[in-house]
Amino acid sequence: MSRHTNRVQRKVRMPSNSRKKNKKESVKKAGEISCGIASCDGFSDKHMGGRSLSQENAIETWGEGGFTVRKNRVRVCKGCYKAWKKDNKDDNNTQY
Ligand SMILES: [Zn+2]
């Protein structure tokens, strides 16, 4: 496994703590439905691009027990859905 530590010089501005922090925790469009994937903290709300997969589909990608089932569906966030999609692409012939 080659591990390329690509040190990209990106401008990471250290968030200075001088920024007022005590301004009432800004709840920025938080989701309500949390992602069903155990290792994910995302939200699967529709307005956030969430999707629901069938258990079978979820098992293929995350394995049994790696997610929470809700009403026979697995709610996943946008990111997880993408990951799943990518994962499942391999089964098909990649033809563009
Ligand atoms: Zn997720």
Residues whose N, C-alpha, C, O or C-beta is under 5 A from the ligand:
A	BS01	ZN	C35 I37 C40 G42 V76 C77 C80
